[in-house]
Amino acid sequence: MAKKPTLSPTRVATYLACPVKYRWTFVDARGHWYVRAKPYFSFGLTLHRVLERFHDAGDRGVETKGQALLAYEENWIEAGYDSADAMAEALGEGKQIIERYLDRETEAPRTGRTLFVEKLLKKDMGAFRFIGRVDRIDEHDDGTLEIVDYKSGRESVSEAEVAADLAMCAYQMLLRHAFPDRRVMATIHALRTGDRASASLSDEDLAEFERDLTFIGEEIVRRDFEDVVPVSKRLCAACDFLALCRKHPDFPGAP
Ligand code: SF4
């Protein structure tokens, strides 16, 4: 029996942004030749790894600021930076982010306790499997489970942005599936400033989100991406696949 296709918040968001980008990223291996390393991915991944170790109760190696900074240097990813100066600047900025994060944790300890870090959640959606990896899940005294998502590039976040974020909605759906008797909420933590905002979907909103996700997921897994035509949009200017799309005769600017 053929394995069920797997979708994730990233895959669905990529498809909604541009089906051609989805093709080159996830369907057609030729797209991989065009993907360039990005400094913001390297930077974000390094910070995530340090915070994962800091919050992991089973990891006794990263508990103090000094240990966190050491882990930061050990986990540093060099890929994607244009120059040594750009990398040095990012390295220094990341150290300040880690220091401020640990200061805040010490000065104003969080309510609740961390249940999971880097937790993979899954749900069978019929035509496809849906998965999501959550940075952290905290449990509060009233039983509420809080998803915490770190954003290394953001300086601010609002409740409305969390409520409208596809990944945050998807994580809540997945967490409710795993813990059906618990209230769930999602929080985005902007690492550069410490700004945080939370939102919680009602049962009705969760049901509606699941219906919409099922609809779009079925469209993705049934679609023939060979015939998808590139359409020029703002996203194209910074897209790795622009050179590929320019080969298509219907794409503006094609030779
Ligand atoms: S260049 Fe534009 S049309 Fe082509 S994959 Fe990227 S975003 Fe989509």
py3Dmol code that shows the C-alpha trace and the ligand (Angstrom):
import py3Dmol

protein = """\
ATOM      1  CA  MET A   1       0.000   0.000   0.000  1.00  0.00           C
ATOM      2  CA  ALA A   2       1.336   3.450  -0.937  1.00  0.00           C
ATOM      3  CA  LYS A   3       2.469   5.612   1.972  1.00  0.00           C
ATOM      4  CA  LYS A   4       0.174   8.513   2.788  1.00  0.00           C
ATOM      5  CA  PRO A   5       1.564  11.907   1.771  1.00  0.00           C
ATOM      6  CA  THR A   6       2.653  14.101   4.663  1.00  0.00           C
ATOM      7  CA  LEU A   7       1.884  17.803   4.948  1.00  0.00           C
ATOM      8  CA  SER A   8       3.016  20.359   7.504  1.00  0.00           C
ATOM      9  CA  PRO A   9       2.307  24.037   8.234  1.00  0.00           C
ATOM     10  CA  THR A  10       5.383  24.994   6.171  1.00  0.00           C
ATOM     11  CA  ARG A  11       4.219  22.941   3.201  1.00  0.00           C
ATOM     12  CA  VAL A  12       0.699  24.342   3.277  1.00  0.00           C
ATOM     13  CA  ALA A  13       1.933  27.933   3.720  1.00  0.00           C
ATOM     14  CA  THR A  14       4.348  27.472   0.795  1.00  0.00           C
ATOM     15  CA  TYR A  15       1.558  26.114  -1.402  1.00  0.00           C
ATOM     16  CA  LEU A  16      -0.770  28.979  -0.519  1.00  0.00           C
ATOM     17  CA  ALA A  17       1.994  31.503  -1.250  1.00  0.00           C
ATOM     18  CA  CYS A  18       2.888  29.933  -4.617  1.00  0.00           C
ATOM     19  CA  PRO A  19       2.082  26.433  -5.973  1.00  0.00           C
ATOM     20  CA  VAL A  20       5.131  26.636  -8.257  1.00  0.00           C
ATOM     21  CA  LYS A  21       7.366  27.276  -5.270  1.00  0.00           C
ATOM     22  CA  TYR A  22       5.776  24.247  -3.614  1.00  0.00           C
ATOM     23  CA  ARG A  23       6.609  22.160  -6.672  1.00  0.00           C
ATOM     24  CA  TRP A  24      10.272  23.155  -6.720  1.00  0.00           C
ATOM     25  CA  THR A  25      10.647  22.870  -2.947  1.00  0.00           C
ATOM     26  CA  PHE A  26       8.823  19.626  -2.206  1.00  0.00           C
ATOM     27  CA  VAL A  27       7.909  17.746  -5.392  1.00  0.00           C
ATOM     28  CA  ASP A  28      10.526  18.170  -8.101  1.00  0.00           C
ATOM     29  CA  ALA A  29      14.109  17.401  -7.010  1.00  0.00           C
ATOM     30  CA  ARG A  30      15.529  19.748  -9.681  1.00  0.00           C
ATOM     31  CA  GLY A  31      14.423  22.637  -7.494  1.00  0.00           C
ATOM     32  CA  HIS A  32      17.041  21.713  -4.878  1.00  0.00           C
ATOM     33  CA  TRP A  33      19.842  22.843  -7.207  1.00  0.00           C
ATOM     34  CA  TYR A  34      18.538  26.396  -6.929  1.00  0.00           C
ATOM     35  CA  VAL A  35      18.085  26.653  -3.162  1.00  0.00           C
ATOM     36  CA  ARG A  36      20.589  28.995  -1.490  1.00  0.00           C
ATOM     37  CA  ALA A  37      21.483  28.921   2.200  1.00  0.00           C
ATOM     38  CA  LYS A  38      19.910  31.848   4.079  1.00  0.00           C
ATOM     39  CA  PRO A  39      21.598  33.604   7.004  1.00  0.00           C
ATOM     40  CA  TYR A  40      18.298  34.030   8.855  1.00  0.00           C
ATOM     41  CA  PHE A  41      17.680  30.260   8.742  1.00  0.00           C
ATOM     42  CA  SER A  42      21.161  29.547  10.108  1.00  0.00           C
ATOM     43  CA  PHE A  43      20.762  32.209  12.806  1.00  0.00           C
ATOM     44  CA  GLY A  44      17.300  31.034  13.848  1.00  0.00           C
ATOM     45  CA  LEU A  45      18.303  27.380  13.938  1.00  0.00           C
ATOM     46  CA  THR A  46      21.264  28.142  16.201  1.00  0.00           C
ATOM     47  CA  LEU A  47      19.071  30.063  18.673  1.00  0.00           C
ATOM     48  CA  HIS A  48      16.438  27.315  18.626  1.00  0.00           C
ATOM     49  CA  ARG A  49      19.038  24.657  19.435  1.00  0.00           C
ATOM     50  CA  VAL A  50      20.303  26.593  22.455  1.00  0.00           C
ATOM     51  CA  LEU A  51      16.797  27.254  23.813  1.00  0.00           C
ATOM     52  CA  GLU A  52      15.866  23.625  23.219  1.00  0.00           C
ATOM     53  CA  ARG A  53      18.762  22.541  25.431  1.00  0.00           C
ATOM     54  CA  PHE A  54      18.034  25.255  28.031  1.00  0.00           C
ATOM     55  CA  HIS A  55      14.410  24.139  28.457  1.00  0.00           C
ATOM     56  CA  ASP A  56      15.022  20.402  28.158  1.00  0.00           C
ATOM     57  CA  ALA A  57      14.748  19.036  31.711  1.00  0.00           C
ATOM     58  CA  GLY A  58      16.805  16.024  30.643  1.00  0.00           C
ATOM     59  CA  ASP A  59      19.730  18.171  29.456  1.00  0.00           C
ATOM     60  CA  ARG A  60      21.845  19.177  32.437  1.00  0.00           C
ATOM     61  CA  GLY A  61      24.513  20.865  30.311  1.00  0.00           C
ATOM     62  CA  VAL A  62      22.804  24.218  29.633  1.00  0.00           C
ATOM     63  CA  GLU A  63      21.410  25.840  32.774  1.00  0.00           C
ATOM     64  CA  THR A  64      23.462  28.985  33.313  1.00  0.00           C
ATOM     65  CA  LYS A  65      24.111  31.970  31.078  1.00  0.00           C
ATOM     66  CA  GLY A  66      27.731  30.883  30.586  1.00  0.00           C
ATOM     67  CA  GLN A  67      26.673  27.370  29.554  1.00  0.00           C
ATOM     68  CA  ALA A  68      24.051  28.776  27.188  1.00  0.00           C
ATOM     69  CA  LEU A  69      26.605  31.051  25.509  1.00  0.00           C
ATOM     70  CA  LEU A  70      29.012  28.141  25.143  1.00  0.00           C
ATOM     71  CA  ALA A  71      26.249  26.026  23.593  1.00  0.00           C
ATOM     72  CA  TYR A  72      25.463  28.952  21.293  1.00  0.00           C
ATOM     73  CA  GLU A  73      29.028  29.038  19.966  1.00  0.00           C
ATOM     74  CA  GLU A  74      29.157  25.232  19.645  1.00  0.00           C
ATOM     75  CA  ASN A  75      25.910  25.207  17.655  1.00  0.00           C
ATOM     76  CA  TRP A  76      26.728  28.179  15.435  1.00  0.00           C
ATOM     77  CA  ILE A  77      25.894  27.541  11.760  1.00  0.00           C
ATOM     78  CA  GLU A  78      28.011  29.454   9.247  1.00  0.00           C
ATOM     79  CA  ALA A  79      25.964  28.793   6.107  1.00  0.00           C
ATOM     80  CA  GLY A  80      24.435  31.675   4.180  1.00  0.00           C
ATOM     81  CA  TYR A  81      26.416  34.713   5.347  1.00  0.00           C
ATOM     82  CA  ASP A  82      27.802  36.989   2.611  1.00  0.00           C
ATOM     83  CA  SER A  83      30.951  37.951   4.499  1.00  0.00           C
ATOM     84  CA  ALA A  84      32.932  37.368   7.667  1.00  0.00           C
ATOM     85  CA  ASP A  85      31.795  40.787   8.932  1.00  0.00           C
ATOM     86  CA  ALA A  86      28.119  39.940   8.437  1.00  0.00           C
ATOM     87  CA  MET A  87      28.608  36.677  10.286  1.00  0.00           C
ATOM     88  CA  ALA A  88      30.489  38.350  13.162  1.00  0.00           C
ATOM     89  CA  GLU A  89      27.700  40.909  13.525  1.00  0.00           C
ATOM     90  CA  ALA A  90      25.051  38.164  13.641  1.00  0.00           C
ATOM     91  CA  LEU A  91      27.117  36.170  16.122  1.00  0.00           C
ATOM     92  CA  GLY A  92      27.288  39.161  18.483  1.00  0.00           C
ATOM     93  CA  GLU A  93      23.607  39.918  18.082  1.00  0.00           C
ATOM     94  CA  GLY A  94      22.692  36.319  18.895  1.00  0.00           C
ATOM     95  CA  LYS A  95      24.784  36.403  22.070  1.00  0.00           C
ATOM     96  CA  GLN A  96      22.854  39.459  23.271  1.00  0.00           C
ATOM     97  CA  ILE A  97      19.560  37.714  22.493  1.00  0.00           C
ATOM     98  CA  ILE A  98      20.595  34.661  24.536  1.00  0.00           C
ATOM     99  CA  GLU A  99      21.820  36.824  27.439  1.00  0.00           C
ATOM    100  CA  ARG A 100      18.613  38.876  27.555  1.00  0.00           C
ATOM    101  CA  TYR A 101      16.491  35.734  27.291  1.00  0.00           C
ATOM    102  CA  LEU A 102      18.190  34.120  30.264  1.00  0.00           C
ATOM    103  CA  ASP A 103      18.045  37.377  32.257  1.00  0.00           C
ATOM    104  CA  ARG A 104      14.279  37.539  31.719  1.00  0.00           C
ATOM    105  CA  GLU A 105      13.881  33.884  32.715  1.00  0.00           C
ATOM    106  CA  THR A 106      15.721  34.604  35.962  1.00  0.00           C
ATOM    107  CA  GLU A 107      14.052  37.925  36.787  1.00  0.00           C
ATOM    108  CA  ALA A 108      10.470  36.887  35.996  1.00  0.00           C
ATOM    109  CA  PRO A 109      10.198  33.104  36.037  1.00  0.00           C
ATOM    110  CA  ARG A 110       7.427  31.725  33.878  1.00  0.00           C
ATOM    111  CA  THR A 111       4.225  30.324  35.322  1.00  0.00           C
ATOM    112  CA  GLY A 112       3.744  26.726  34.282  1.00  0.00           C
ATOM    113  CA  ARG A 113       6.267  24.018  33.594  1.00  0.00           C
ATOM    114  CA  THR A 114       7.784  22.808  30.364  1.00  0.00           C
ATOM    115  CA  LEU A 115       6.327  19.478  29.259  1.00  0.00           C
ATOM    116  CA  PHE A 116       8.048  19.072  25.878  1.00  0.00           C
ATOM    117  CA  VAL A 117      10.689  20.696  23.714  1.00  0.00           C
ATOM    118  CA  GLU A 118      10.905  20.183  19.935  1.00  0.00           C
ATOM    119  CA  LYS A 119       7.802  18.006  20.123  1.00  0.00           C
ATOM    120  CA  LEU A 120       6.558  16.333  16.943  1.00  0.00           C
ATOM    121  CA  LEU A 121       2.747  16.255  16.745  1.00  0.00           C
ATOM    122  CA  LYS A 122       0.790  14.223  14.162  1.00  0.00           C
ATOM    123  CA  LYS A 123      -2.755  13.685  12.948  1.00  0.00           C
ATOM    124  CA  ASP A 124      -4.266  11.482  10.253  1.00  0.00           C
ATOM    125  CA  MET A 125      -6.382  13.769   8.060  1.00  0.00           C
ATOM    126  CA  GLY A 126      -7.763  11.102   5.709  1.00  0.00           C
ATOM    127  CA  ALA A 127      -6.033  11.765   2.377  1.00  0.00           C
ATOM    128  CA  PHE A 128      -2.809  12.866   4.118  1.00  0.00           C
ATOM    129  CA  ARG A 129      -0.919  12.893   7.399  1.00  0.00           C
ATOM    130  CA  PHE A 130      -0.411  16.263   8.999  1.00  0.00           C
ATOM    131  CA  ILE A 131       2.597  16.909  11.227  1.00  0.00           C
ATOM    132  CA  GLY A 132       4.074  19.858  13.095  1.00  0.00           C
ATOM    133  CA  ARG A 133       7.154  20.290  15.247  1.00  0.00           C
ATOM    134  CA  VAL A 134       6.532  22.613  18.206  1.00  0.00           C
ATOM    135  CA  ASP A 135       9.394  24.517  19.858  1.00  0.00           C
ATOM    136  CA  ARG A 136       8.024  24.114  23.380  1.00  0.00           C
ATOM    137  CA  ILE A 137       4.852  23.059  25.220  1.00  0.00           C
ATOM    138  CA  ASP A 138       4.205  24.365  28.750  1.00  0.00           C
ATOM    139  CA  GLU A 139       1.547  23.120  31.142  1.00  0.00           C
ATOM    140  CA  HIS A 140      -0.221  25.601  33.436  1.00  0.00           C
ATOM    141  CA  ASP A 141      -1.800  24.978  36.850  1.00  0.00           C
ATOM    142  CA  ASP A 142      -5.344  24.971  35.409  1.00  0.00           C
ATOM    143  CA  GLY A 143      -4.342  22.259  32.918  1.00  0.00           C
ATOM    144  CA  THR A 144      -4.014  24.575  29.905  1.00  0.00           C
ATOM    145  CA  LEU A 145      -1.304  23.560  27.445  1.00  0.00           C
ATOM    146  CA  GLU A 146       0.614  26.444  25.908  1.00  0.00           C
ATOM    147  CA  ILE A 147       2.483  26.129  22.613  1.00  0.00           C
ATOM    148  CA  VAL A 148       5.489  28.453  22.514  1.00  0.00           C
ATOM    149  CA  ASP A 149       6.992  29.325  19.145  1.00  0.00           C
ATOM    150  CA  TYR A 150      10.286  31.262  19.020  1.00  0.00           C
ATOM    151  CA  LYS A 151      10.722  33.819  16.246  1.00  0.00           C
ATOM    152  CA  SER A 152      14.300  34.962  15.833  1.00  0.00           C
ATOM    153  CA  GLY A 153      13.579  37.603  13.168  1.00  0.00           C
ATOM    154  CA  ARG A 154      10.660  39.410  14.771  1.00  0.00           C
ATOM    155  CA  GLU A 155      10.703  42.343  17.156  1.00  0.00           C
ATOM    156  CA  SER A 156       7.006  42.505  17.998  1.00  0.00           C
ATOM    157  CA  VAL A 157       3.893  40.379  17.832  1.00  0.00           C
ATOM    158  CA  SER A 158       0.200  40.941  18.508  1.00  0.00           C
ATOM    159  CA  GLU A 159      -2.641  38.691  19.616  1.00  0.00           C
ATOM    160  CA  ALA A 160      -4.325  39.196  16.227  1.00  0.00           C
ATOM    161  CA  GLU A 161      -1.175  38.004  14.442  1.00  0.00           C
ATOM    162  CA  VAL A 162      -1.011  34.852  16.562  1.00  0.00           C
ATOM    163  CA  ALA A 163      -4.733  34.197  15.986  1.00  0.00           C
ATOM    164  CA  ALA A 164      -4.263  34.513  12.209  1.00  0.00           C
ATOM    165  CA  ASP A 165      -1.022  32.533  11.959  1.00  0.00           C
ATOM    166  CA  LEU A 166      -1.487  29.285  10.038  1.00  0.00           C
ATOM    167  CA  ALA A 167       1.206  27.405  11.957  1.00  0.00           C
ATOM    168  CA  MET A 168      -0.144  28.532  15.347  1.00  0.00           C
ATOM    169  CA  CYS A 169      -3.655  27.365  14.397  1.00  0.00           C
ATOM    170  CA  ALA A 170      -2.267  24.073  13.075  1.00  0.00           C
ATOM    171  CA  TYR A 171      -0.267  23.435  16.253  1.00  0.00           C
ATOM    172  CA  GLN A 172      -3.372  24.048  18.379  1.00  0.00           C
ATOM    173  CA  MET A 173      -5.347  21.593  16.251  1.00  0.00           C
ATOM    174  CA  LEU A 174      -2.599  18.974  16.581  1.00  0.00           C
ATOM    175  CA  LEU A 175      -2.199  19.487  20.310  1.00  0.00           C
ATOM    176  CA  ARG A 176      -5.963  19.219  20.916  1.00  0.00           C
ATOM    177  CA  HIS A 177      -5.887  15.987  18.930  1.00  0.00           C
ATOM    178  CA  ALA A 178      -3.178  14.629  21.249  1.00  0.00           C
ATOM    179  CA  PHE A 179      -4.821  16.043  24.430  1.00  0.00           C
ATOM    180  CA  PRO A 180      -8.576  16.297  23.671  1.00  0.00           C
ATOM    181  CA  ASP A 181      -9.596  17.152  27.244  1.00  0.00           C
ATOM    182  CA  ARG A 182      -7.250  20.133  27.612  1.00  0.00           C
ATOM    183  CA  ARG A 183      -7.598  23.795  26.705  1.00  0.00           C
ATOM    184  CA  VAL A 184      -4.793  24.811  24.366  1.00  0.00           C
ATOM    185  CA  MET A 185      -3.294  28.174  23.480  1.00  0.00           C
ATOM    186  CA  ALA A 186      -0.452  29.376  21.289  1.00  0.00           C
ATOM    187  CA  THR A 187       2.197  31.993  22.008  1.00  0.00           C
ATOM    188  CA  ILE A 188       4.719  33.621  19.694  1.00  0.00           C
ATOM    189  CA  HIS A 189       7.858  34.808  21.460  1.00  0.00           C
ATOM    190  CA  ALA A 190       9.831  37.458  19.526  1.00  0.00           C
ATOM    191  CA  LEU A 191      13.354  36.649  20.665  1.00  0.00           C
ATOM    192  CA  ARG A 192      14.973  39.972  19.706  1.00  0.00           C
ATOM    193  CA  THR A 193      12.841  41.960  22.174  1.00  0.00           C
ATOM    194  CA  GLY A 194      11.123  39.426  24.437  1.00  0.00           C
ATOM    195  CA  ASP A 195       7.721  40.585  23.161  1.00  0.00           C
ATOM    196  CA  ARG A 196       5.086  37.833  23.409  1.00  0.00           C
ATOM    197  CA  ALA A 197       1.457  37.456  22.421  1.00  0.00           C
ATOM    198  CA  SER A 198      -0.988  34.573  22.791  1.00  0.00           C
ATOM    199  CA  ALA A 199      -4.263  33.420  21.280  1.00  0.00           C
ATOM    200  CA  SER A 200      -6.536  30.455  21.771  1.00  0.00           C
ATOM    201  CA  LEU A 201      -8.924  29.032  19.181  1.00  0.00           C
ATOM    202  CA  SER A 202     -12.439  28.156  20.336  1.00  0.00           C
ATOM    203  CA  ASP A 203     -13.792  24.685  19.587  1.00  0.00           C
ATOM    204  CA  GLU A 204     -15.802  26.160  16.694  1.00  0.00           C
ATOM    205  CA  ASP A 205     -12.729  27.913  15.270  1.00  0.00           C
ATOM    206  CA  LEU A 206     -10.692  24.731  15.580  1.00  0.00           C
ATOM    207  CA  ALA A 207     -13.368  22.739  13.732  1.00  0.00           C
ATOM    208  CA  GLU A 208     -13.520  25.359  10.967  1.00  0.00           C
ATOM    209  CA  PHE A 209      -9.733  25.450  10.684  1.00  0.00           C
ATOM    210  CA  GLU A 210      -9.631  21.661  10.396  1.00  0.00           C
ATOM    211  CA  ARG A 211     -12.248  21.724   7.610  1.00  0.00           C
ATOM    212  CA  ASP A 212     -10.279  24.367   5.685  1.00  0.00           C
ATOM    213  CA  LEU A 213      -7.012  22.506   6.190  1.00  0.00           C
ATOM    214  CA  THR A 214      -8.557  19.241   4.976  1.00  0.00           C
ATOM    215  CA  PHE A 215      -9.868  20.994   1.858  1.00  0.00           C
ATOM    216  CA  ILE A 216      -6.560  22.612   0.922  1.00  0.00           C
ATOM    217  CA  GLY A 217      -4.549  19.517   1.910  1.00  0.00           C
ATOM    218  CA  GLU A 218      -6.628  17.304  -0.377  1.00  0.00           C
ATOM    219  CA  GLU A 219      -6.108  19.808  -3.194  1.00  0.00           C
ATOM    220  CA  ILE A 220      -2.334  19.686  -2.655  1.00  0.00           C
ATOM    221  CA  VAL A 221      -1.992  15.902  -2.556  1.00  0.00           C
ATOM    222  CA  ARG A 222      -4.203  15.453  -5.640  1.00  0.00           C
ATOM    223  CA  ARG A 223      -2.695  18.193  -7.746  1.00  0.00           C
ATOM    224  CA  ASP A 224      -0.516  17.496 -10.783  1.00  0.00           C
ATOM    225  CA  PHE A 225       2.366  19.943 -10.314  1.00  0.00           C
ATOM    226  CA  GLU A 226       3.851  19.297 -13.769  1.00  0.00           C
ATOM    227  CA  ASP A 227       1.325  21.680 -15.300  1.00  0.00           C
ATOM    228  CA  VAL A 228       1.387  24.474 -12.749  1.00  0.00           C
ATOM    229  CA  VAL A 229       2.129  27.852 -14.371  1.00  0.00           C
ATOM    230  CA  PRO A 230       4.257  30.509 -12.614  1.00  0.00           C
ATOM    231  CA  VAL A 231       2.481  33.798 -11.919  1.00  0.00           C
ATOM    232  CA  SER A 232       4.509  36.919 -11.203  1.00  0.00           C
ATOM    233  CA  LYS A 233       4.015  38.296  -7.690  1.00  0.00           C
ATOM    234  CA  ARG A 234       5.914  40.290  -5.024  1.00  0.00           C
ATOM    235  CA  LEU A 235       7.342  37.076  -3.599  1.00  0.00           C
ATOM    236  CA  CYS A 236       9.242  36.412  -6.857  1.00  0.00           C
ATOM    237  CA  ALA A 237      11.882  39.106  -6.250  1.00  0.00           C
ATOM    238  CA  ALA A 238      13.429  37.193  -3.336  1.00  0.00           C
ATOM    239  CA  CYS A 239      12.605  33.677  -4.541  1.00  0.00           C
ATOM    240  CA  ASP A 240      15.332  31.083  -5.194  1.00  0.00           C
ATOM    241  CA  PHE A 241      13.385  29.725  -8.163  1.00  0.00           C
ATOM    242  CA  LEU A 242      13.101  32.927 -10.186  1.00  0.00           C
ATOM    243  CA  ALA A 243      15.652  31.666 -12.745  1.00  0.00           C
ATOM    244  CA  LEU A 244      13.612  28.476 -13.219  1.00  0.00           C
ATOM    245  CA  CYS A 245      10.340  30.349 -13.589  1.00  0.00           C
ATOM    246  CA  ARG A 246      11.859  32.716 -16.138  1.00  0.00           C
ATOM    247  CA  LYS A 247      12.331  29.702 -18.418  1.00  0.00           C
ATOM    248  CA  HIS A 248       8.557  29.312 -18.614  1.00  0.00           C
ATOM    249  CA  PRO A 249       7.186  31.037 -21.760  1.00  0.00           C
ATOM    250  CA  ASP A 250       4.157  32.462 -19.868  1.00  0.00           C
ATOM    251  CA  PHE A 251       6.215  34.098 -17.136  1.00  0.00           C
ATOM    252  CA  PRO A 252       6.694  37.878 -17.496  1.00  0.00           C
ATOM    253  CA  GLY A 253      10.309  38.604 -18.394  1.00  0.00           C
ATOM    254  CA  ALA A 254      10.822  35.145 -19.910  1.00  0.00           C
ATOM    255  CA  PRO A 255      13.320  35.166 -22.799  1.00  0.00           C
TER     256      PRO A 255
END
"""
ligand_1 = """\
8
SF4
S 9.691 32.987 -8.792
Fe 7.580 33.576 -8.260
S 6.263 32.188 -9.454
Fe 8.333 31.301 -9.401
S 8.326 29.890 -7.677
Fe 9.116 31.849 -6.934
S 7.330 32.924 -6.128
Fe 6.553 31.267 -7.407
"""
view = py3Dmol.view(width=600, height=400)
view.addModel(protein, "pdb")
view.setStyle({"model": 0}, {"cartoon": {"style": "trace"}})
view.addModel(ligand_1, "xyz")
view.setStyle({"model": 1}, {"stick": {}})
view.zoomTo()
view.show()
